[in-house]
Amino acid sequence: MINGSLYIMTVLIWGTTWFAIALQTGEVPAMVSVFYRFAIAACLLIGILKFSGKLQSIRRRDHLFCLLQGLCVFCFNFLCFYSANHYINSGLESVLFSMAIVFNAINGVLFLGQRITYRLAFASFIGIVGIICLFWETLLANDFDTATLIGIALCLLGTYGFSISNIISARHQKRGLDVLSTNAYAMLYGALTMLLIIVVTRTHFTLETTVSYIGALFYLAIFGSVIGFGTYFALVGRIGTGAAAYATILFPLVALSISTLFEGYVWTETAIVGLVLILSGNLVMFVRLKTRLKPRSKTNPRSKTNIA
């Protein structure tokens, strides 16, 4: 029940953030928007944890891993995706982000000693084929021009950064560290790193005072960052990086539903086939979560990690 709730919350929250990111594409430089988002999220989360007495003190070595996590997911990852929005639409971004399930499975094997089960491999295959069908005509229409290729490359780089942060979060939780506390430190380090990049590149600070930009900024900071990453990384700790990343397969469905309502997205026959395949793959994985996946024990002697 807990795993299912975390899964659904992650899908619904992150499935809506792509449209919010699109609303922030405009006169404000991408790195400045990323800084605003995670500076607000870090201050809010640290303040809440500090006030409630739940901010966990961690060792210097753990802070270094929080710094690395912040660089990967709360800096590099979103800088790539915000920049990619200038080249491709938010729906296609969400589709490419679904490659996290592949990256997580590979990195889980490389760094955490995890195994790729037949069920996970089958569900991933169905989901990826569904994604291809879902956006087949869009890809053909773009004809893989230079702008599209740049956008795709940025999304894949950002997704790999996100995947590495999954491994680091799993490492945190195996060491008994609190998810929200490590997220708070990582967001702070990510925001400070982005600030340094802004200063070094002499990027001008601007702020778009429209209702859409400000509303999207706070939605992304509170729901997309504080709550969304809290639920997702908690899921990583409970069911593993590979299975948790399958939630990203559903993001495009939420993103496309929003696009249908507000951006005039038209469903085609191949898109409907893709929808059916993605839902089928999700059913395969969800049955796995309910019937066989259990929370991992922190004292399991057979679990191992190559990240100390």
Order of alpha helices (4+ residues) and beta strands (2+ residues): alpha-alpha-alpha-alpha-alpha-alpha-alpha-alpha-alpha-alpha-alpha-alpha-alpha-alpha-alpha
